[in-house]
Amino acid sequence: MTKSVERNLVIGLDVGTSKVVATVGEITDDNKLSIVGVGRQVSHGMDKGGVNDLNLVSESIRRAIDEAELMADCRISSVYLGISGKHIQCQNETGVVAINNTEVTDEDIDNVIHIARSVPISAERKMLHALPQEYSIDMQEGIKNPLGMSGVRMEAKAHIITCSNDMAKNIEKCVERCGLQVDQLIFNALASCYSVLTEDEKELGVAVLDIGGGTMDITIYINGALRHSAVIPVAGNQVTGDIAKIFRTPISHAEAIKVQHACASSQMASNEEQIEVPSVGGRPSRIMSRHTLSEVVEPRFRELFELALEEIRRSGFEDQIAAGLVITGGSAKMTGALEVAEDIFQMPVRIGSPLGITGLTDYVSDPSFATAVGLLQYGRTMQSINASKSKADEGNWWGRITKWFQGEF
């Protein structure tokens, strides 16, 4: 994992429909995350989270990695890779074990989660995550950390996330073509939660809507645990397509107009502000008002938010989202998006940008970097957990050796 002897680095790679972002984070001595390198390139060969052209995707990744390496002054060999798409599926499962020695150990916890994740899945699917929600020991429910507690029978509830095996292989193949290894595949929506949510929001109940270029990812946290996740295969590119078709302008110009001038609420757009719209086929450019543009953008944004609201209602957790909604992703920062979301969802809404980071914050303190920074936060957490387990294993090994000597002599 470490990319050089002197520095404890973790690398995230977000390969999206509209952009590829490589981020390099350095884990400091006090376990903080400092951003030391960022590479961002336009994405080619991706559609709705899936690979359409291996060569184009690999080239986009290579350029982003090169840029991040240059900025961070390091050599990248492996990455935490994000994945999304409509092939992602989630389900909640339960596992039960008998407690050995009447006291819960790390081995018992691993066993009960292993049983929960042992739900049969087809050969075409791959397990991404098995995330503990809560534990029960005998008659006591709602336990968050059962380690060391006494009992006879332990039950665990877990959130299982799976993906298409072929989709995962394709995106991993693009990374490997760049001479890189994949440390772990992480669901993009989970990564975004690592970077934009506070612990208070997770405890109180919160929904996160990550609006990318090709997909919208939804996650719901209740009582500190992930309860529901889903992917909707429409997102910001639908808005770009509407602008291109209605105003008869090339896609590249439509994207630029969306980013620079679009407003999700027609009430907030001025009739007096004028925008130049390039035409196709060498025809002369035209002039239109920003208000006219917003009248095209607003209906599509309302449709996207209504689709997300339907998914939240389908989950059955709508009434438990006391902390409201966090919207993130590139499209979340559009003027008026916050106001339209509050109108549709009828709950408090905020825009989520990466939290708890130092270093090159000016580069990544933006909703469009939520997933890329979240991959680093996830990687840092995994490194910390693995280090703790290694120490525990060393202690157990030494303890067994000591007991053996005591028994022999």
C-alpha positions as CSV (number, residue, x, y, z in Angstrom):
1,M,0.0,0.0,0.0
2,T,2.7,2.5,1.0
3,K,4.1,4.1,-2.2
4,S,7.5,5.0,-0.7
5,V,9.5,4.1,2.2
6,E,9.5,7.5,3.9
7,R,5.8,8.5,3.4
8,N,2.6,6.7,4.4
9,L,0.5,7.4,1.3
10,V,-2.9,6.3,0.2
11,I,-4.3,6.8,-3.3
12,G,-7.9,7.1,-4.5
13,L,-9.0,6.7,-8.1
14,D,-12.5,7.9,-9.1
15,V,-13.3,6.9,-12.7
16,G,-16.6,8.6,-13.5
17,T,-18.7,9.2,-16.6
18,S,-17.6,12.8,-16.9
19,K,-14.2,13.0,-15.2
20,V,-11.3,10.8,-13.8
21,V,-9.8,12.0,-10.5
22,A,-6.7,10.6,-8.9
23,T,-6.0,11.8,-5.3
24,V,-2.9,11.2,-3.2
25,G,-3.2,11.5,0.6
26,E,-0.5,11.3,3.2
27,I,-1.4,9.9,6.6
28,T,0.3,12.0,9.2
29,D,1.7,10.8,12.5
30,D,-1.5,11.9,14.3
31,N,-3.6,9.8,11.8
32,K,-4.8,12.9,9.9
33,L,-5.3,13.0,6.1
34,S,-3.3,15.5,4.2
35,I,-4.0,15.9,0.4
36,V,-0.6,16.1,-1.3
37,G,-1.5,15.4,-5.0
38,V,-4.5,15.7,-7.3
39,G,-4.9,14.7,-11.0
40,R,-8.1,15.5,-12.9
41,Q,-8.9,14.6,-16.5
42,V,-11.9,14.5,-18.7
43,S,-13.3,11.0,-18.8
44,H,-13.6,9.2,-22.2
45,G,-15.0,5.7,-22.7
46,M,-17.3,5.6,-19.7
47,D,-21.1,5.7,-19.6
48,K,-23.3,5.4,-16.5
49,G,-20.5,3.9,-14.5
50,G,-19.7,1.2,-17.1
51,V,-16.7,0.9,-19.4
52,N,-17.5,1.4,-23.1
53,D,-13.9,1.6,-24.4
54,L,-11.0,0.1,-22.5
55,N,-8.3,2.0,-24.4
56,L,-10.0,5.4,-23.9
57,V,-10.6,4.8,-20.2
58,S,-7.1,3.6,-19.6
59,E,-5.7,6.7,-21.3
60,S,-7.8,9.0,-19.1
61,I,-6.6,7.1,-16.0
62,R,-3.0,7.3,-17.1
63,R,-3.1,11.1,-17.6
64,A,-4.8,11.6,-14.2
65,I,-2.3,9.4,-12.4
66,D,0.6,11.2,-14.1
67,E,-0.7,14.5,-13.0
68,A,-1.2,13.3,-9.4
69,E,2.3,11.8,-9.3
70,L,3.9,15.0,-10.5
71,M,2.1,17.1,-7.9
72,A,2.7,14.7,-5.0
73,D,6.3,13.8,-6.1
74,C,5.7,10.1,-5.7
75,R,5.4,6.9,-7.7
76,I,1.9,5.4,-7.6
77,S,1.7,1.6,-7.8
78,S,-1.8,0.8,-6.3
79,V,-5.1,2.5,-5.8
80,Y,-8.4,2.3,-3.9
81,L,-10.8,2.2,-6.9
82,G,-14.3,3.6,-6.9
83,I,-17.2,1.8,-8.7
84,S,-20.8,2.7,-9.5
85,G,-23.5,1.9,-12.0
86,K,-27.0,0.5,-12.1
87,H,-25.6,-3.0,-11.6
88,I,-24.9,-2.2,-8.0
89,Q,-27.4,-3.9,-5.6
90,C,-27.9,-3.8,-1.8
91,Q,-29.6,-6.0,0.7
92,N,-29.8,-6.3,4.5
93,E,-28.9,-9.7,6.0
94,T,-28.5,-11.3,9.4
95,G,-26.0,-13.7,10.9
96,V,-26.1,-15.7,14.2
97,V,-23.3,-17.5,16.1
98,A,-22.7,-19.1,19.5
99,I,-20.3,-17.1,21.7
100,N,-17.1,-19.0,22.6
101,N,-15.9,-18.8,26.2
102,T,-19.0,-16.7,27.1
103,E,-17.2,-13.5,26.1
104,V,-17.3,-11.9,22.6
105,T,-13.9,-11.9,20.9
106,D,-12.7,-10.4,17.6
107,E,-13.0,-13.9,16.1
108,D,-16.7,-14.1,17.1
109,I,-17.4,-10.8,15.5
110,D,-15.6,-11.9,12.3
111,N,-17.5,-15.1,12.3
112,V,-21.0,-13.6,12.7
113,I,-20.3,-11.0,9.9
114,H,-19.0,-13.9,7.7
115,I,-22.2,-15.7,8.2
116,A,-24.3,-12.6,7.4
117,R,-22.4,-12.1,4.2
118,S,-22.6,-15.8,3.2
119,V,-26.0,-15.2,1.6
120,P,-26.1,-17.0,-1.8
121,I,-25.3,-14.7,-4.8
122,S,-25.1,-15.6,-8.4
123,A,-21.8,-16.4,-10.1
124,E,-22.2,-13.2,-12.2
125,R,-22.0,-11.0,-9.1
126,K,-19.2,-9.9,-6.8
127,M,-19.3,-9.0,-3.1
128,L,-18.2,-5.4,-2.5
129,H,-19.0,-4.7,1.1
130,A,-20.5,-6.4,4.2
131,L,-21.1,-3.5,6.6
132,P,-22.1,-4.2,10.2
133,Q,-25.2,-2.3,11.3
134,E,-25.8,-3.5,14.9
135,Y,-25.4,-6.6,17.1
136,S,-27.7,-8.4,19.6
137,I,-26.4,-10.6,22.4
138,D,-29.1,-12.8,24.0
139,M,-31.9,-10.3,24.9
140,Q,-29.9,-7.1,24.5
141,E,-30.4,-5.4,21.1
142,G,-28.9,-2.4,19.4
143,I,-25.2,-3.0,20.4
144,K,-22.7,-1.2,18.3
145,N,-19.5,-2.8,19.6
146,P,-20.0,-6.2,21.3
147,L,-16.3,-6.9,21.9
148,G,-15.7,-8.2,25.5
149,M,-19.4,-8.5,26.3
150,S,-20.8,-11.6,27.9
151,G,-23.5,-13.8,26.5
152,V,-24.4,-17.1,24.8
153,R,-25.8,-16.1,21.4
154,M,-24.8,-13.2,19.2
155,E,-26.7,-11.9,16.2
156,A,-25.5,-9.3,13.7
157,K,-27.3,-7.3,11.0
158,A,-25.2,-6.3,8.0
159,H,-25.7,-4.2,4.8
160,I,-24.5,-6.2,1.8
161,I,-23.4,-4.4,-1.4
162,T,-22.7,-6.4,-4.6
163,C,-21.8,-5.5,-8.1
164,S,-21.6,-7.2,-11.5
165,N,-18.5,-9.3,-11.7
166,D,-17.9,-8.4,-15.4
167,M,-18.3,-4.7,-14.8
168,A,-15.8,-4.9,-11.9
169,K,-13.3,-6.8,-14.1
170,N,-13.6,-4.3,-16.9
171,I,-12.8,-1.2,-14.8
172,E,-10.0,-3.2,-12.9
173,K,-8.6,-4.1,-16.3
174,C,-8.4,-0.4,-17.3
175,V,-6.4,0.3,-14.1
176,E,-4.1,-2.7,-14.6
177,R,-3.3,-1.6,-18.1
178,C,-1.8,1.5,-16.6
179,G,0.6,-0.7,-14.5
180,L,-1.4,-0.3,-11.3
181,Q,-2.8,-2.7,-8.8
182,V,-6.3,-2.4,-7.2
183,D,-6.1,-2.4,-3.4
184,Q,-9.9,-2.6,-3.1
185,L,-13.0,-1.8,-5.0
186,I,-15.3,0.6,-3.1
187,F,-18.8,1.7,-3.9
188,N,-18.7,5.4,-4.8
189,A,-21.6,6.3,-2.7
190,L,-20.0,4.8,0.4
191,A,-16.8,6.7,-0.3
192,S,-18.7,10.0,-0.6
193,C,-20.3,9.4,2.8
194,Y,-16.8,9.0,4.3
195,S,-15.9,12.5,3.2
196,V,-19.0,14.6,3.5
197,L,-21.0,13.3,6.6
198,T,-20.5,14.0,10.3
199,E,-21.0,11.4,13.0
200,D,-23.9,13.4,14.4
201,E,-25.7,13.2,11.0
202,K,-25.2,9.5,10.8
203,E,-26.6,9.0,14.3
204,L,-29.6,11.2,13.8
205,G,-30.5,9.8,10.4
206,V,-29.3,11.3,7.0
207,A,-29.6,10.6,3.3
208,V,-26.9,11.4,0.8
209,L,-27.5,12.0,-2.9
210,D,-24.4,12.0,-5.0
211,I,-25.2,13.5,-8.4
212,G,-22.5,12.5,-10.9
213,G,-22.4,12.7,-14.6
214,G,-24.0,9.3,-15.5
215,T,-25.6,8.1,-12.2
216,M,-27.1,9.3,-8.9
217,D,-26.0,7.3,-5.9
218,I,-28.2,7.3,-2.8
219,T,-27.3,6.2,0.7
220,I,-29.2,6.3,4.0
221,Y,-27.7,6.2,7.5
222,I,-29.8,5.6,10.6
223,N,-28.3,5.2,14.1
224,G,-24.8,5.4,12.8
225,A,-25.1,2.6,10.3
226,L,-25.7,2.3,6.5
227,R,-29.3,1.0,6.1
228,H,-29.9,1.5,2.4
229,S,-28.0,2.2,-0.8
230,A,-29.1,2.4,-4.5
231,V,-28.0,3.7,-7.9
232,I,-30.3,5.6,-10.3
233,P,-28.9,5.5,-13.9
234,V,-29.7,9.2,-14.8
235,A,-27.8,12.3,-13.6
236,G,-26.1,15.5,-14.7
237,N,-25.5,14.4,-18.3
238,Q,-29.3,14.4,-18.9
239,V,-29.2,18.2,-18.2
240,T,-26.3,18.6,-20.6
241,G,-28.2,16.6,-23.3
242,D,-31.3,18.8,-22.9
243,I,-29.2,21.9,-23.4
244,A,-27.5,20.5,-26.4
245,K,-30.7,19.4,-28.1
246,I,-33.0,22.3,-27.3
247,F,-30.5,25.0,-28.1
248,R,-28.8,23.1,-30.9
249,T,-25.2,23.4,-29.6
250,P,-22.4,20.8,-29.5
251,I,-22.2,18.6,-26.3
252,S,-18.9,20.1,-25.2
253,H,-20.4,23.6,-25.4
254,A,-23.6,22.5,-23.7
255,E,-21.5,21.1,-20.8
256,A,-19.6,24.4,-20.5
257,I,-22.9,26.4,-20.6
258,K,-24.3,24.2,-17.8
259,V,-21.2,24.6,-15.6
260,Q,-20.8,28.3,-16.1
261,H,-24.3,29.7,-16.5
262,A,-27.1,27.1,-15.6
263,C,-29.5,27.7,-12.7
264,A,-31.7,25.0,-11.4
265,S,-34.4,27.5,-10.3
266,S,-35.9,29.8,-12.9
267,Q,-36.9,32.2,-10.1
268,M,-33.3,32.8,-9.4
269,A,-32.2,33.5,-13.0
270,S,-32.2,36.9,-14.5
271,N,-33.8,37.8,-17.9
272,E,-31.2,40.6,-18.3
273,E,-28.2,38.3,-18.1
274,Q,-27.2,37.2,-21.6
275,I,-25.4,34.0,-22.7
276,E,-23.7,33.3,-26.0
277,V,-24.6,29.9,-27.4
278,P,-22.3,28.4,-30.1
279,S,-24.1,26.8,-33.0
280,V,-23.3,23.6,-35.0
281,G,-22.1,23.3,-38.6
282,G,-20.3,26.7,-38.6
283,R,-23.5,28.7,-38.1
284,P,-23.2,31.9,-36.2
285,S,-23.6,31.9,-32.4
286,R,-26.8,33.1,-30.8
287,I,-27.7,35.0,-27.7
288,M,-30.2,33.9,-25.1
289,S,-31.1,35.0,-21.5
290,R,-30.0,33.0,-18.5
291,H,-33.6,32.8,-17.5
292,T,-34.4,30.9,-20.7
293,L,-31.7,28.5,-20.0
294,S,-33.0,27.9,-16.5
295,E,-36.5,27.1,-17.9
296,V,-34.8,24.1,-19.6
297,V,-32.7,23.0,-16.7
298,E,-35.2,23.3,-13.8
299,P,-37.7,20.6,-15.1
300,R,-34.9,18.1,-15.5
301,F,-33.5,18.8,-12.0
302,R,-36.9,18.4,-10.5
303,E,-37.3,15.1,-12.3
304,L,-33.9,13.9,-11.0
305,F,-34.8,14.9,-7.4
306,E,-38.3,13.3,-7.7
307,L,-36.6,10.0,-8.8
308,A,-34.4,10.2,-5.7
309,L,-37.3,10.9,-3.5
310,E,-39.1,7.8,-4.8
311,E,-36.1,5.7,-4.0
312,I,-35.9,7.1,-0.4
313,R,-39.7,6.4,0.0
314,R,-39.2,2.9,-1.4
315,S,-36.5,2.2,1.2
316,G,-39.0,2.8,4.1
317,F,-36.6,5.1,6.0
318,E,-38.1,8.5,4.9
319,D,-39.5,9.3,8.3
320,Q,-36.2,8.5,10.1
321,I,-34.1,11.0,8.2
322,A,-34.1,13.6,10.9
323,A,-30.8,15.3,9.8
324,G,-32.2,15.8,6.3
325,L,-30.5,15.4,3.0
326,V,-26.9,16.0,1.8
327,I,-26.4,16.6,-1.9
328,T,-22.9,16.2,-3.4
329,G,-21.2,15.6,-6.7
330,G,-20.5,18.0,-9.5
331,S,-24.1,18.9,-10.2
332,A,-24.9,19.7,-6.6
333,K,-23.1,23.0,-6.7
334,M,-25.3,24.4,-9.5
335,T,-27.0,27.7,-8.5
336,G,-30.5,26.9,-7.3
337,A,-30.0,23.2,-6.8
338,L,-30.2,23.5,-3.0
339,E,-33.5,25.5,-3.2
340,V,-35.1,23.1,-5.6
341,A,-34.1,20.1,-3.5
342,E,-35.6,21.6,-0.4
343,D,-38.8,22.2,-2.3
344,I,-39.0,18.6,-3.6
345,F,-37.8,16.7,-0.5
346,Q,-39.5,19.0,2.1
347,M,-36.6,18.5,4.6
348,P,-33.3,20.3,5.5
349,V,-30.8,20.1,2.7
350,R,-27.1,21.1,2.6
351,I,-24.4,20.8,0.0
352,G,-21.7,18.3,1.0
353,S,-18.0,19.0,0.4
354,P,-15.0,17.0,1.8
355,L,-14.5,17.4,5.5
356,G,-11.6,16.7,7.9
357,I,-8.7,17.1,5.5
358,T,-5.6,19.2,5.4
359,G,-3.0,20.0,2.7
360,L,-4.2,21.0,-0.8
361,T,-7.7,21.8,0.4
362,D,-8.1,24.5,-2.2
363,Y,-8.0,21.8,-4.9
364,V,-10.5,19.4,-3.4
365,S,-12.9,21.5,-1.2
366,D,-15.6,21.0,-3.7
367,P,-18.6,18.7,-4.0
368,S,-17.3,17.2,-7.2
369,F,-14.3,15.8,-5.3
370,A,-16.4,14.1,-2.6
371,T,-15.9,10.5,-3.9
372,A,-12.2,11.0,-4.7
373,V,-11.4,12.3,-1.2
374,G,-13.8,9.7,0.3
375,L,-11.7,6.9,-1.2
376,L,-8.7,8.3,0.7
377,Q,-10.7,8.5,3.9
378,Y,-11.8,4.9,3.4
379,G,-8.2,3.8,2.7
380,R,-6.9,5.5,5.8
381,T,-9.6,3.8,7.9
382,M,-8.7,0.4,6.4
383,Q,-5.0,0.9,7.1
384,S,-5.8,1.8,10.7
385,I,-8.0,-1.3,11.1
386,N,-5.5,-3.6,9.6
387,A,-2.7,-2.2,11.8
388,S,-4.8,-2.7,14.9
389,K,-5.6,-6.3,13.8
390,S,-1.9,-7.0,13.2
391,K,-1.0,-5.8,16.7
392,A,-3.8,-7.9,18.2
393,D,-2.6,-11.0,16.3
394,E,0.9,-10.4,17.5
395,G,-0.4,-10.2,21.1
396,N,-2.4,-13.4,20.7
397,W,0.6,-15.2,19.2
398,W,2.8,-14.0,22.1
399,G,0.2,-14.9,24.6
400,R,-0.1,-18.5,23.2
401,I,3.7,-18.9,23.3
402,T,3.8,-17.7,26.9
403,K,1.1,-20.1,27.9
404,W,2.9,-22.9,26.2
405,F,6.1,-22.2,28.1
406,Q,4.2,-21.8,31.4
407,G,2.6,-25.2,30.7
408,E,5.9,-26.9,29.8
409,F,8.0,-25.4,32.6
